[in-house]
Amino acid sequence: MPVDLHSHSRVSDGSFSPEDLVVEAARVGLTSLALTDHDTVDGLDRALDKGHQLGVEVIRGIELSCGDGLHMVVLFLPEGESPLTDRLDEIKRRRANRNEQMVERLNTLGVEITLEEVVEEAGEGVAGRPHFAGVMVRKGVVPDSQTAFSKFLGNNAPGYVKRKALRGTEAAKLARQSGAVPVIAHPHTLRLNNAEQWRNRLFELKDAGLVGMEVIYPSYDAAERELYAQVAREYGFLPSGGSDFHGSYKPHIGLGSGVGGNVTVPESVLEELRGFSS
């Protein structure tokens, strides 16, 4: 049976509530779903309650932005306080400071936008770039979110502000100290171009406790999946995967099925990763 180990709710930058995300998981036939909102665990209890009602296993997770293109999905977070969750307030403060700087930068570029508008767009969620884009679309600054990112908000665009983030090694160590399982998300964003770069980055992360790597991801074709599976095997990482579902913010991606409905994550992948949790 298929599972999905990477998804987002409205509590960060998805369009579904945590409850509706689990309803969708049940509708499409998933046995297990990891809720991995960006830098927050605030939606997990709500998703877990709905999962108990519908018979869907909800895995406690989070996605951490670690700088230089590294995103880390952390699975099987324990309930209550842990070394990782103890750092979340600091991470949230860094995100809030970055949002203020982005508002200032966009204003200098002639985009009339306020922090209050971005926070309102985020609703219950953690305000981030998709919410900036939402405000810009609503105000007619750009026709769609994709244009907002390409013109203003993307990593190389003039409105982008780099956020001070946890180092990847620190994130992996905190996850393992918490009894959780750290996994590299969508490894193509690391932008590593040769064997030496892979070796330097991955050995460092492995030594810090990294367990897995996403090899099943919506934008990967068969050749790319095999490439990342080969890299994972070479460095002793377990394979992982997920849709990176965001609802209407990424309407071409379905929960549990990826682009075109032909990319699924088998339950065996989940069980291997579960063996590293405590």
N, C-alpha and C positions, 0 to 999 in steps of 0.2 A: 504494500500500500504506500502511496506517496506521502511525503512530509514536506514541510517548508520551514527552513531554519533561518530565514531572514525576511522580516516584514516590519512595516511601520504603521502606526496608528495616528490619529489626530493629536495625541499627546505629544508627538514630535512634529513630523512633517508629512504625515499621511492624511487622507481625507475621510477614512473610516474611524468611528469610535472604536475603542478596544473591544467592546461587546459585539459590534457589527462585524469586526474583523473575524472574530471567532465564528459568528453565524455564517460568514462567507466561507470560512474553512470547512465547516460542516457541509455546506451546500455543494462544494466542489469535491467532497469525498476525502479530505485530508484526515489522517489519524492523529497527527501531531503538528503543532504550529509553534514556532518560536517568535515571540514578540520582542523585537530588538530596536526599540525607539532610540533616537540619538540622544546620548548623554543624560537619559532619565529613565527611571523605573516606575514613574508615577501611574502608568496604565496597567501594570502587571496584575494587581489584585483584581481589578475589574475583569480583565480577560480571563483570569483563572476561574473566577466565579462562573462566568458564562461557559467556560470549557467544561466545568463540572456538570452544568445543566445539560449540555448537548453531547457529552461523551467525547469531546476532543481534548487530547492532552495539550496543555499550554505550557511551554518551556519558558522559564524566566530568563530573559536575556536583555542585552543592551548593545548598542553600537557606539564605539568610541572613535572620535576623530583624533588621529595621532600625528598629524602633520606630514608633509612631504608625500602626500598621496596615500598614506597608510590609514586604512580604516580597519578596526578590529571588532568583529562580532564576538561577544562573550556569552556563552550558553551555560545554563544550569546554575545561575546565580542563586545563592541560598536566600531564604527569607530572613528579614531582619538586617541588622547592621553587619558590615564586613569591611575588610580593608579597602575594597574597591568602592563600595557605596559611601564610605566615609569621605571620599574625595569628590563626590558629585557636587557638593555645594560650591567648591572651588572651581570646578569645571563650568558650572552654570554662571558664576560670576565672570569668568573669562568670556563666555559666549555673550553675556549682556554687554560687556565693555566693547566687544567687537561690533555688536549691532549699533551701538551709539556712534562708533567711528564710521561705519558704513553709511549711516544716515547723513553725517556731516560730509562725507565724500560725495555722495549722490547729490546733495544740495549744491555743492560747488560745480557739479556737472550739469546743473540746470534741472535736475529732477526734484520736483517739490514733493517731499515725502517726510513724514514725521515718525518718530519711534512709537508714538501712541497708535498710529495707523497700523504699523507692523504688528504690534502686540494685539490689537483688536483682530487683525486678520488671523493671527495664530490661535485666538480663542483660548482653549484650555491647554494648548500645546506650547512647546518650547520654541520661541520665535527664532527663525532662521531665514536663509536666503529664499526658499520657496515662498515664504510669506511676504518678503520684499517684492518678489515677482508678482504675487497675487494682488498686492496693492497697486503696483504699476500697471497691471492689466486693467484692473477696475477703474483706474483714473485715466485710462486711455494713453498712457505714456508709450506703451508697446502693445502690439496686437495679441501676444501670447507669452506664456512663461518661457518658451524656448528662446524667443527674441530677447527677453529680459536678461537671460543668462549670457547669451552670446554677445549682447551689446554692453551690458552693465555689470553683471553679477558673477560671471564665470571666473575661473581661477586666473585667467590672463586679461580680464576685462578691467576697465578703469575704476569701476565702483567696488572692486573686490578688496577686502582687508583680510590679511592672514591672521588667524587666531592662534595665540599661544596655546599649545595643546600638550597633553601628556605625551611623553616619549613612548614609542612603541614598546621598548623594553620594560619601561615602568608599568605600562598598562598590562602587559603579559604577566609580570610578576605579581601585580595586585590581584589579577584574576585568579592565578594559581593559589595565592595565599588565601583567597576567599573560597577555594574549593570549586571554582568555576573553570570553564574550558574556553580558552582564547583561540580565535580562528581569524586568519587574514580574510577580509572581505574583498571581493572583486579585485584580485591581484593585479589586473592590468593597470589600475590607477597608480601603482607604484612606479610605473614608467622606467622599469629596469631593462636595459638594452643589451646586456651581454652577460656571459657566464660569471665573470668576476664580480659584477654588480650584484647579481643574484646571490652569489656565495657570501659576499661581505654582509649583505642585509639579512639574509635568512639565517646564517649561523648565529648572528647576534641575537635574533629573535628566538631561535630555538634554545639557546643557552638561557634566555630569560623565562622560558616555560611555554612558548607557543606550541599548541597542539595540532592545529589543523589549518587548512587552506580551502577556500571556496574554489572548487573546480567545475561546479555546475552553476551557471549563471545565465540569465536570459539572453544576453547579447553574444554569448560564446557559441560558435558553431562547433561541429564535431572535432575539427582539427585543434581549435583552441582548448576545448575541454581536455583533449588528450595531452596537449602541451603542458597545461597546468597540473594534470594528474601525474605526468612524468616528473615535473619539478617537485611535487609533493612527495612522491615516492623517493626521489633522490635525497631529500632532506629529512625523511622520516616523519612527514606530517600526514595526518589522517585527512581524507577528502571530506569536504562539506559542500553545501550548496543551498540555494534559496532563490526566491523570485525577486527579492528587494522590492516587494510590493508597496506602492504608495497610493493606491486607489486612483482617483481622477488626476492626481499630479503626474502620474505616469500611466495614462490610460491604455497604452499598448501592452502592458504587462499584467497578466492574470495571476491571482494568488495560486501558488502551488504549481503553476504550469508554464510560466515564462512567456516569451514572445511566441505567438503562433500556437501555443498549447502543446508543444512537443518536447519540452524540457522538464523532466520531473526528477525529484530526489527520492531514492528508495529508502524504505525504513531501515535497511541495513546500515546506511550511512549514519543515521541517528544513533543506532545502538552501539556502534564503534565509539563514537564520541562520548556517549553516556558513560562508557567504562572509565573515562578519565575524570569524571566528576566525583565529588565527595561531600 
